[in-house]
Amino acid sequence: MIRWLIVVVLALVLMSGLTAWLRRFGFGRLPGDFEFRAFGREWQLPISSTLVLSMIAALVARFV
């Protein structure tokens, strides 16, 4: 259980660090990616980008 928690936290940290780089390739701007402003801060919910990146990761894992 603790291993999965560590993996999820590391993945979230990695994705938040790579957000600006991935936006150049269109991730975060796909249909189904939501951006809104609340409490004086901009929030992003990249649902479809997450699905696309998960499929790519699954394909890479299958071939490795």
KOLROFI-780991 format. One line per 3 residues: number of its first residue (from 1); their letters; for each residue x, y, z of N, C-alpha, C, CB. Coordinates in steps of 0.02 Angstrom, whole numbers, plus 50000, padded with zeros to 5 digits. Atoms other than C-alpha are relative to their C-alpha. Glycine has a CB too. Layout:
REM KOLROFI-780991
NUM	A	X:Y:Z:X:Y:Z:X:Y:Z:X:Y:Z | ...
***
This chain:
REM KOLROFI-780991
1	MIR	50041:49941:50000:50000:50000:50000:50043:50063:50000:49953:50000:50060 | 49957:49941:49996:50137:50122:50046:50039:50011:49936:50047:49995:50060 | 49964:49994:50064:50229:50084:49884:49958:50036:49948:50021:49932:49973
4	WLI	50044:49967:50049:50078:50135:49780:49991:50073:50017:49932:49965:49998 | 50006:49930:49980:50060:50294:49880:50062:50039:49979:49990:50005:50076 | 49938:49967:50020:50242:50337:49848:50002:50009:49924:50061:49959:50023
7	VVV	50001:49996:50073:50222:50299:49662:49952:50054:49976:49980:49932:49969 | 50049:49949:50020:50066:50407:49648:50026:50070:50015:49933:49988:50036 | 49973:49933:49982:50148:50553:49739:50056:50019:49953:50025:50000:50074
10	LAL	49945:49984:50046:50304:50542:49631:49974:50015:49930:50049:49941:49997 | 50030:49986:50065:50197:50534:49473:49968:50069:49998:49948:49946:49982 | 50031:49933:49998:50099:50688:49526:50052:50055:50000:49956:50006:50061
13	VLM	49946:49950:49999:50259:50783:49564:50032:50005:49932:50053:49981:50054 | 49971:50000:50067:50332:50732:49397:49954:50034:49949:50015:49928:49977 | 50047:49969:50047:50175:50781:49302:49993:50075:50011:49931:49966:50006
16	SGL	50006:49928:49988:50162:50949:49388:50063:50037:49977:49988:50013:50075 | 49939:49969:50025:50343:50984:49344:50004:50002:49925:50060:49963:50027 | 49998:50003:50073:50318:50935:49163:49941:50033:49966:50004:49928:49979
19	TAW	50061:49971:50029:50154:51028:49138:50016:50052:49947:49959:50032:50055 | 49985:49947:50049:50231:51178:49048:50029:49969:49937:50050:50051:50030 | 49970:50032:50058:50332:51064:48934:49948:49961:49960:50057:49952:50022
22	LRR	50051:50038:50034:50182:50953:48894:49948:50044:49966:49965:49953:50050 | 50048:49954:50031:50071:51103:48855:50023:50021:49930:49989:50062:50044 | 49975:49984:50067:50184:51140:48706:49977:49950:49948:50077:50004:50000
25	FGF	50022:50053:50045:50128:50975:48631:49924:49991:49999:50032:49935:50020 | 50073:50001:50001:49943:51008:48663:49968:49967:50059:49978:49967:49939 | 50030:50031:49941:49919:50913:48825:49978:50054:50048:50050:49951:50034
28	GRL	50029:49949:49956:49810:51009:48945:49953:50046:49964:50055:50040:50032 | 50046:49960:50040:49713:51088:48803:49955:49957:49958:50039:50048:49955 | 50044:50046:50037:49620:50935:48740:49928:50009:50024:50023:49928:50010
31	PGD	50069:49999:49975:49430:50924:48748:49994:49954:50060:49950:49978:49944 | 50006:50038:49938:49389:50864:48923:50050:50022:50052:50010:49927:49986 | 49955:49970:49952:49528:50962:49006:49969:50065:50024:50072:50012:49970
34	FEF	50035:49943:49972:49452:51089:49123:50048:50046:50036:49945:49977:50048 | 49963:49948:49963:49527:51252:49185:49948:50048:50028:50052:50037:49953 | 50045:49952:49970:49438:51365:49306:50036:50038:50054:49937:49965:50028
37	RAF	49971:49957:49949:49474:51502:49430:49955:49999:50061:50009:50073:49973 | 50037:50001:49937:49422:51484:49611:50047:50018:50057:49967:49930:50012 | 49962:49979:49941:49481:51560:49774:50063:50038:49981:50018:49940:50042
40	GRE	49944:49959:50021:49598:51677:49679:50057:49960:49968:50026:50037:50058 | 49948:50043:50029:49694:51534:49598:49972:49964:49940:50026:49950:50052 | 50021:50037:50059:49688:51447:49430:50010:49925:50012:50040:50023:49938
43	WQL	49999:50072:49990:49646:51261:49442:49993:49965:49933:49944:49978:50048 | 50003:50039:50061:49670:51131:49306:49982:49928:50016:50067:50003:49962 | 50019:50070:49996:49588:50961:49287:50010:49968:49931:49926:49991:50025
46	PIS	49986:50028:50067:49672:50877:49136:49978:49927:49995:50075:50006:49985 | 50027:50068:50000:49558:50725:49126:50018:49963:49936:49924:50002:50008 | 49985:50036:50063:49577:50680:48942:50075:49996:49987:49965:50034:49942
49	STL	49928:50004:50008:49762:50721:48941:50029:49944:50042:50034:50067:50018 | 49978:50054:49956:49785:50601:49087:49985:49933:49968:49967:50006:50068 | 50017:50063:50033:49695:50464:48991:50047:49986:49942:49927:50002:49975
52	VLS	49954:50008:50057:49803:50492:48837:50070:49980:50024:50003:50064:49958 | 49934:50017:49973:49964:50490:48938:50001:49931:50031:50021:50052:50052 | 50004:50068:49971:49906:50332:49029:50002:49947:49945:49937:49992:50041
55	MIA	49998:50048:50056:49876:50244:48863:50070:49996:49970:49949:50020:49946 | 49932:50000:50026:50048:50296:48801:50046:49962:50047:50026:50072:49990 | 49959:50035:49951:50128:50234:48962:49986:49925:49999:49987:50027:50069
58	ALV	50017:50071:50004:50034:50068:48947:50031:49968:49938:49925:49991:50000 | 49969:50027:50061:50095:50044:48768:50076:49993:50008:49985:50046:49940 | 49928:50004:49989:50274:50082:48818:50017:49942:50047:50027:50067:50030
61	ARF	49989:50054:49952:50262:49962:48966:49990:49931:49967:49952:50007:50060 | 50013:50064:50034:50191:49825:48853:50060:49980:49957:49936:50005:49957 | 49944:50016:50045:50339:49838:48733:50066:49993:50038:50008:50054:49948
64	V	49938:50006:49961:50470:49849:48871:49999:49938:50040:50010:50059:50046
***
